[in-house]
Amino acid sequence: MSNVDSRVLHEAKLMLDGKRTVREVARLIGFSKSTVHNDVAIRLKQIDYDLYLEIKELLEFNKKIRHIRGGEATKKKYQLKLR
């Protein structure tokens, strides 16, 4: 198994273990969001298809709720400014 394959599997396991977003995993391992997304959305499909299907489901869930997370982040930002 190559280093890239190992990295892709590690990223996927990090995402699933903590129900993390691509952004969170990228921050944890020190790679860009684009690299992590390409790894789990494209490369993982050839490495471990069953794991890819789990990740795909998590990516779709995160996409559906991103507007809620964005709203919460904005609310928190302005609450901190008012203090």
C-alpha positions in Angstrom: 0.0 0.0 0.0 1.4 3.4 -1.0 1.7 6.4 1.3 -1.1 8.1 -0.5 -3.4 5.1 0.0 -2.6 5.1 3.7 -3.2 8.8 4.0 -6.6 8.5 2.2 -7.7 5.7 4.6 -6.5 7.7 7.6 -8.5 10.7 6.5 -11.6 8.6 5.9 -11.3 7.0 9.3 -10.9 10.4 11.0 -14.0 11.7 9.3 -16.1 8.7 10.3 -14.8 8.3 13.8 -15.7 11.8 14.8 -18.4 12.6 12.2 -15.9 15.4 11.2 -16.1 17.7 8.2 -13.5 17.9 5.4 -12.3 21.2 6.9 -11.8 19.7 10.4 -9.8 16.7 9.0 -7.7 19.0 6.9 -6.9 21.1 9.9 -6.0 18.0 12.0 -3.6 16.5 9.4 -2.2 19.6 7.9 -3.4 19.2 4.3 -5.6 21.5 2.3 -9.4 21.1 2.2 -9.1 20.4 -1.5 -6.6 17.6 -1.0 -8.7 16.0 1.7 -11.9 16.3 -0.4 -10.3 14.8 -3.5 -8.8 12.0 -1.4 -12.1 11.0 0.2 -14.4 11.7 -2.8 -12.3 10.4 -5.6 -9.2 8.3 -4.5 -11.1 6.4 -1.8 -13.5 5.0 -4.4 -10.6 3.0 -5.9 -9.1 2.0 -2.6 -12.1 0.9 -0.5 -15.5 1.2 -2.1 -17.5 0.3 1.0 -15.7 2.9 3.0 -16.2 5.4 0.2 -20.0 4.8 0.4 -20.0 5.6 4.1 -17.9 8.8 3.5 -20.2 9.8 0.6 -23.2 9.6 3.0 -21.4 11.8 5.6 -20.4 14.3 2.9 -24.0 14.6 1.7 -25.2 15.0 5.3 -22.6 17.8 5.9 -23.6 19.5 2.7 -27.3 19.5 3.7 -26.6 21.1 7.1 -23.9 23.5 6.1 -26.3 26.5 6.1 -27.2 25.8 9.7 -23.5 25.6 10.7 -22.9 28.9 8.9 -25.7 30.6 10.7 -24.6 29.4 14.1 -21.0 30.6 13.4 -22.3 34.0 12.3 -24.5 34.2 15.4 -21.6 33.3 17.7 -19.3 35.9 15.9 -21.8 38.8 16.6 -22.5 37.7 20.1 -18.8 37.9 20.9 -18.6 41.4 19.3 -21.4 42.6 21.6 -19.5 41.7 24.8 
